Amino acid sequence: MKTQAVITGDIINFTRLTATKRQQLIMATEALLKTWTAEKENAEIFRGDSYQILFNDVSEALIKSIQLICWFKQHSEKKNNVDLGTRISVGIGAISYQGKNVLNSDGEAFHLSGRNFDKMKDEEYLSIHTAEEEKNAGIKIILSFINKYIEKWTTAQAEVIFMHLEGKNQQETAKTLSLSQPSVNSRLKSAGWKEIESAIKYITYLVQEK
């Protein structure tokens, strides 16, 4: 069977938003997720603050996981002292059954994503699991460093990383955010993006290696 990836996540501090803000965030997030999948039923929000997405491409799933972390960080409300975030568990494996939507589907990737999401600790923002424990052990060590960086990301850093992963270069990002190119570069550098990008590429290689 083809290897696919399932993302299971929830929104940190979601209930601290007002009802109106919660509704706006969910609508915007659902719209974003639907643009990431060819089949709209492969991305769903459930229980108000949780979501699940099925990706055919493992590399894309890992990139979108980072974007989601940035997405929710960008929606933090500093005025009201609401620091939003997300916890994401990525399961990589086969899909044995696809129902009417991602929530009614089944397979190894779903089991790995869901079960390991339930085991995530407070300091974990991103968790990635395959069916191979030897690979998982190495990935866990790499993610321990990535999660340390993520914990310290500011809203300003998150927005430039998000745009970088959208394929925009530093000049385009600077123009969109009304910043100078050196300011964009400084945010990426202070966020440890060069190191994280290399680590994510290595994890992608590792999970796809036969």
Beta strands, then each sheet from edge to edge (+ up, - down):
strand 1: 3-12
strand 2: 43-46
strand 3: 50-55
strand 4: 85-94
strand 5: 126-129
sheet 1: 2+ 3- 1+ 4- 5-
end
